[in-house]
């Protein structure tokens, strides 16, 4: 009897070890996939706040909540099943899908750089959200979810590529974890960013001098925070997109660009302590330059087509707009709406 109990306990312990190993594998796979998708995640966090700028403060969090659930549906109910089917039946297509997503990242990043260098800001031409009226809320939410779908596709494809060698079940579990963690992280950060000015104005209205200084710092600092997020998001898009194209070209047989980058980073790799970081930095800068170059090529092809087609973008308009200007209009609207003391 005791022998049977010991055997049973041994079996339970073995199962527990297997389960623990599986959890570790899923966690490791999700972390690996999430890191590779970080560039798109940053851009997602930078883009989303514009959709609620100008809304009534009481509607900001409900709008973000709706966009959050829409993003989760995009990832779990549409993109994930489609990717699992592709990976199961036509896995050879994943590198091409990945390069297509990389091309889009390069195009978007290059377009942002191009507009910045030209000194063009769409917010100067487009009415800020505060002027569109409350009836536009559903349309704004739908537009945000549509944009999120594109970014979510890129996140999930990049993540899928990182775990392509795992079993189908492991891929599914890892991608579910990635979808949940990234969506919660992005929209949690977005909610904090959007409400930061409200927190600042609340603190600024207090009697304490320290609270007032903190509140003013938060309100005045938000444009710089958003500018920083936008800048980092743009660089990350070019870096990730360029690296995807670099690796994809190498896998398809064009080895020269990949080899040149490795030759450039090789002298730095041997430096004590910081060699690994410096080599990574060189690789990242090269990938960003390649991403920018490829994005400009795609722009040169796509922009004339968009102008020629009836459903293309209007001349001089950029889909995402200028977040900082939109938030600035949002701040002004709130200050004007506050009753005078």
C-alpha positions in Angstrom: 0.0 0.0 0.0 2.8 2.4 1.0 4.7 1.4 -2.1 1.7 2.3 -4.3 1.4 5.6 -2.5 5.1 6.4 -3.1 4.8 5.5 -6.8 1.7 7.7 -7.1 3.6 10.6 -5.4 6.5 10.0 -7.8 4.1 10.2 -10.8 2.5 13.4 -9.5 6.0 14.9 -8.9 7.0 13.9 -12.5 3.9 15.5 -13.9 4.5 18.6 -11.9 8.0 18.8 -13.3 6.7 18.4 -16.8 4.1 21.1 -16.2 6.6 23.4 -14.7 8.9 22.9 -17.7 6.1 23.6 -20.1 5.2 26.8 -18.2 8.9 27.8 -18.4 8.9 27.1 -22.2 5.8 29.1 -22.7 7.2 32.0 -20.7 10.5 31.9 -22.5 8.8 31.7 -25.9 6.4 34.5 -25.1 9.3 36.7 -23.8 11.4 36.0 -26.9 8.5 36.8 -29.2 7.4 39.9 -27.3 11.0 41.4 -27.4 11.1 41.0 -31.2 7.7 42.8 -31.5 8.7 45.6 -29.2 9.2 48.1 -32.0 5.6 47.8 -33.2 4.3 47.8 -29.6 6.0 51.2 -28.9 4.5 52.6 -32.1 1.1 51.2 -31.1 1.4 53.0 -27.7 2.4 56.2 -29.5 -0.4 56.2 -32.1 -3.4 55.3 -29.9 -3.6 58.5 -27.6 -4.6 60.6 -30.6 -7.9 58.8 -30.9 -9.2 60.0 -27.6 -7.6 63.5 -27.6 -10.3 66.1 -27.5 -13.0 63.7 -26.1 -14.9 64.6 -23.0 -12.7 63.5 -20.0 -15.4 61.2 -18.7 -15.4 59.4 -22.0 -11.6 58.8 -22.4 -11.3 55.6 -20.4 -14.6 54.1 -21.8 -13.2 54.7 -25.3 -9.9 53.2 -24.5 -11.7 50.2 -23.0 -13.7 49.7 -26.2 -10.5 50.0 -28.3 -8.8 47.5 -25.9 -11.5 44.9 -26.4 -11.4 45.5 -30.1 -7.7 45.0 -30.2 -8.0 41.7 -28.2 -10.7 40.5 -30.6 -8.4 41.4 -33.5 -5.5 39.3 -32.1 -7.3 36.3 -30.6 -10.3 35.8 -32.9 -9.0 36.8 -36.3 -5.2 37.1 -36.5 -4.3 34.1 -34.3 -6.5 31.5 -36.0 -5.3 32.7 -39.5 -1.7 32.5 -38.5 -2.0 29.0 -37.0 -3.7 27.8 -40.1 -0.9 29.3 -42.3 1.8 27.8 -40.0 0.2 24.4 -40.1 -0.6 24.1 -43.8 1.7 26.6 -45.7 4.6 27.4 -43.3 6.7 28.4 -46.2 4.5 31.5 -46.6 5.5 32.9 -43.1 8.8 34.5 -44.2 7.0 36.3 -47.1 4.2 37.5 -44.8 6.9 38.7 -42.4 8.7 40.6 -45.1 5.4 42.1 -46.2 4.9 43.3 -42.7 8.5 44.5 -42.5 8.0 46.5 -45.7 4.9 48.2 -44.1 7.0 49.0 -41.0 9.7 50.6 -43.2 7.2 52.5 -45.2 5.4 53.9 -42.1 8.7 54.8 -40.4 10.1 56.4 -43.6 6.9 58.4 -44.1 7.1 59.8 -40.6 10.7 60.8 -41.1 9.9 62.4 -44.5 7.0 64.4 -43.1 9.2 65.5 -40.1 12.0 66.6 -42.4 9.6 68.5 -44.6 8.1 70.3 -41.5 4.7 69.0 -42.5 2.1 68.3 -39.7 -1.2 66.9 -40.6 -2.7 68.3 -37.4 -2.4 71.8 -39.0 -4.8 70.7 -41.7 -7.0 68.3 -39.9 -9.4 69.5 -37.3 -8.4 68.3 -33.8 -10.6 65.7 -32.2 -12.1 68.2 -29.8 -13.8 70.0 -32.7 -15.4 66.9 -34.1 -18.2 66.6 -31.6 -19.3 63.7 -29.3 -21.3 62.1 -32.2 -18.0 61.1 -33.8 -17.0 58.7 -30.9 -18.1 55.5 -32.5 -16.3 56.4 -35.7 -13.2 57.3 -33.8 -13.2 54.0 -32.0 -13.8 52.1 -35.2 -10.8 53.9 -36.8 -8.6 53.1 -33.8 -9.5 49.4 -33.9 -8.8 49.3 -37.7 -5.4 50.9 -37.2 -4.8 48.5 -34.3 -5.6 45.6 -36.6 -2.7 46.5 -38.9 -0.3 46.9 -36.0 -1.6 43.7 -34.3 -1.0 41.7 -37.5 2.7 42.9 -37.5 3.1 42.0 -33.8 1.6 38.6 -34.1 3.5 37.7 -37.3 6.8 38.7 -35.8 5.9 36.7 -32.7 4.9 33.7 -34.7 8.2 33.7 -36.6 10.1 33.6 -33.4 8.4 30.4 -32.2 7.9 28.8 -35.7 9.8 25.7 -34.6 7.6 24.9 -31.6 4.6 22.6 -31.7 1.3 23.9 -32.9 -0.1 23.8 -29.4 2.9 25.6 -27.9 2.7 28.3 -30.7 -1.0 28.8 -29.9 -0.4 29.2 -26.2 2.6 31.5 -26.6 0.7 33.7 -29.0 -2.3 33.9 -26.7 0.1 35.0 -23.9 1.8 37.5 -26.2 -1.6 38.9 -27.3 -2.9 39.3 -23.7 0.3 40.7 -22.2 1.0 43.2 -25.1 -2.6 44.4 -25.3 -2.8 45.0 -21.5 0.6 46.7 -21.5 -0.2 49.0 -24.5 -3.6 50.1 -23.4 -2.7 50.3 -19.7 0.1 52.7 -20.8 -2.3 54.6 -23.1 -4.8 55.1 -20.3 -2.0 56.4 -18.1 -0.8 58.8 -20.8 -4.2 60.1 -21.6 -5.2 60.7 -18.0 -1.8 62.1 -17.0 -2.8 65.7 -17.8 -6.0 65.3 -15.7 -3.8 64.1 -12.8 -1.5 67.1 -13.3 -4.4 69.6 -13.4 -5.9 68.0 -10.3 -2.6 68.4 -8.5 -2.1 71.9 -9.7 -5.4 73.0 -8.2 -4.4 71.9 -4.7 -3.2 74.3 -2.0 0.2 72.6 -1.5 3.0 74.2 -3.3 4.7 70.8 -3.9 1.5 69.4 -5.5 1.1 72.5 -7.7 4.7 72.2 -9.0 4.2 68.5 -9.6 0.9 69.1 -11.4 2.4 71.8 -13.6 5.4 69.6 -14.4 3.1 66.8 -15.5 1.0 69.0 -17.7 3.9 70.8 -19.3 5.9 67.6 -19.6 3.3 65.6 -21.5 4.1 67.0 -25.0 7.8 66.1 -24.4 6.8 62.6 -23.2 4.6 62.1 -26.3 7.3 63.4 -28.6 9.8 61.0 -27.0 7.4 58.0 -27.5 6.8 59.0 -31.1 10.5 59.4 -31.8 11.4 56.0 -30.2 8.4 54.4 -32.0 9.6 55.7 -35.4 13.2 54.5 -34.8 11.9 51.1 -33.6 9.7 50.7 -36.6 12.7 51.3 -39.0 15.0 49.1 -36.9 12.5 46.2 -36.7 11.4 46.6 -40.3 15.0 46.9 -41.6 16.1 43.9 -39.6 13.2 41.8 -41.0 14.2 42.8 -44.6 17.9 42.1 -43.9 17.2 38.7 -42.4 14.6 37.9 -45.1 17.0 38.7 -48.0 19.6 36.5 -46.4 17.2 33.6 -46.0 16.2 34.0 -49.7 19.8 33.8 -50.9 20.9 37.5 -51.1 23.6 37.4 -48.5 25.6 40.6 -49.3 23.7 43.1 -47.1 23.6 40.7 -44.1 27.3 39.9 -44.5 28.3 43.6 -44.7 26.4 44.4 -41.5 28.2 41.5 -39.7 31.6 42.8 -41.0 30.8 46.3 -39.6 29.8 45.0 -36.2 32.7 42.4 -35.9 35.4 44.9 -34.7 33.2 46.0 -31.8 32.3 42.5 -30.7 35.7 41.8 -29.1 35.7 44.9 -26.9 35.7 43.9 -23.2 32.5 44.4 -21.2 30.7 46.6 -23.8 31.5 44.7 -26.9 28.2 42.8 -27.1 26.2 46.0 -26.7 28.3 48.0 -29.2 27.9 45.2 -31.8 24.2 45.1 -31.2 24.1 48.9 -31.6 25.9 48.8 -34.9 23.6 46.1 -36.1 20.5 48.1 -35.0 21.7 51.3 -36.7 22.5 49.4 -39.9 19.0 47.9 -39.8 17.4 51.3 -39.2 19.3 52.8 -42.2 18.2 49.8 -44.3 14.7 50.2 -43.1 14.7 54.0 -43.9 16.2 53.3 -47.4 13.7 50.6 -48.2 10.8 52.7 -46.8 11.8 55.6 -49.1 11.8 53.3 -52.1 8.4 52.0 -51.2 7.2 55.6 -50.7 8.4 56.6 -54.2 6.3 53.8 -55.6 3.2 54.0 -53.4 2.6 57.7 -53.2 2.1 58.3 -56.9 -0.3 55.4 -56.9 -2.2 56.7 -53.9 -2.6 60.1 -55.6 -3.8 58.5 -58.8 -6.4 56.2 -57.2 -9.7 57.7 -56.2 -9.6 56.1 -52.7 -6.0 57.1 -51.9 -4.9 59.6 -49.3 -5.6 63.2 -50.0 -2.6 65.2 -51.0 -0.5 66.2 -48.0 -2.5 64.3 -45.4 -1.1 61.6 -43.1 -3.3 59.1 -41.5 -1.9 59.2 -38.0 -1.7 63.0 -37.6 0.5 64.8 -35.1 -0.2 63.5 -31.6 1.5 66.3 -29.9 -0.6 68.9 -31.6 -3.8 66.9 -30.9 -2.9 66.6 -27.2 -2.1 70.3 -27.1 -5.5 71.1 -28.4 -7.0 68.7 -25.8 -5.2 70.5 -23.0 -6.4 73.9 -24.3 -10.0 72.6 -24.5 -9.8 71.3 -20.9 -8.4 74.5 -19.6 -11.0 76.5 -21.3 -13.7 74.3 -20.0 -12.5 74.5 -16.4 -14.5 77.1 -14.4 -12.6 80.2 -13.3 -11.5 80.1 -9.7 
